[in-house]
Amino acid sequence: MNFRIMPSWANCRESARATLAEVGRELRGVRWRGTRAREACKAALSVMLAVLLARALCLDDLWWAAFSGYLVTRAGFDETFRRGAYRVGGTVLGAISALAMAALLAGHPGWRIAWVFALGAATLSRALLSRYSYAWLLLGVTHVMVLAFAALVPTALVGFAAMRMADVAVGTLSCLAVSAAFALQAGARWRELLRPLHGWSALPHTRLGELAPPLRRRLYQHVGEAALALAIVTAIGYAFRLLTFTQAAITVFAVMLLPIADFSVSRRGAVTRKLLQRCFGCLSGGLVGLVLLLLTGSSAALWWPALAIGIWLGHYLQGSERGVGYIGTQFCLGFLTAFVHDTHLAEGYAAAASRLAGILGGLSILGLVLYLGAALTAPKRAPNG
């Protein structure tokens, strides 16, 4: 058989070289004023406020509150408000439903894995098609996180679920507060900030029956591959009692969430590009975070400015129009994963390394599943002669 099922190593190497060149151009062309700089300041302030409030409330996993403060941030307050509502709503529904399923599936690891497969396929398909995409994504992510904790630390499950909801609420509210302040400073009125409460039903929505049969088949294969990768990381996490496999599950959800338009162009190309950019972004952000953690130590006077600078640069890169914006997003997530921790410095390094390992593990397993899926579905060529 002589067929190509994935991009060749030479193509990947050339693509990586071009991507690095674009990132370099963006960083060399940084402008400290303008719209992109202002939006980066908004993201940095949102994360800083989220971490500050989470610490004041003695919440666990400050990095998860920081994630919410960063990921909810959007240019307009209306979009930020909607995204925040989706994140909080999806998290609450995911946590509550996971508590119920954890009780139902207690002592049945095989059924847990099968449930994760079914849940992953269902929530990802809805995230790909629904106008409430982000809510469906957070429902799936939170559900898997809580089920993972239920399998490994069942005695503290309710507290863990409550903490996840609290982290997300604090991060989201921090982001909304900063976004509202920026909007008011730019001349908006309070009445205008209430516009997101109206018109949600007008957001784009795709029905499965509206898709052409070839596109529908690609969708089925896509969610099937994602669900299989989720089931594999869940099985590995249960077998080796690795709580950090939740990062692997989050990685699968994040990489496999694509605009439906990509399915009619080059689905595998889009997924491969996201996978590689998440790997590069998280690795580079994580390394920068670990280095800055070493340099700042326990000094708040150094730690807070380092947090702001890291988020500012990552978000500035996220605003790129050169096709490398996703690297900026992943840089910030890797940076927060490594740099924001709850305990003293030594344990902070171990937690950061463990979370980054979970991300890389998820990328590896997803890459393997995608490779096998491509191999099994690639058309075979008849032998010459």
URHUKA-V207214 format. One record per helix or strand of 2 or more residues. SS is the DSSP state (hx for helix, st for strand). FROM is the first residue (numbers start at 1). TO is the last residue. Records with the same first field share a line. If there is no record, write none. Layout:
# URHUKA-V207214
SS->FROM-TO  FROM-TO
This chain:
# URHUKA-V207214
hx->9-28  35-56  62-71  77-104  109-129  133-152  154-185  190-197  200-202  208-210  213-240  245-256  260-264  267-296  300-318  325-339  345-377
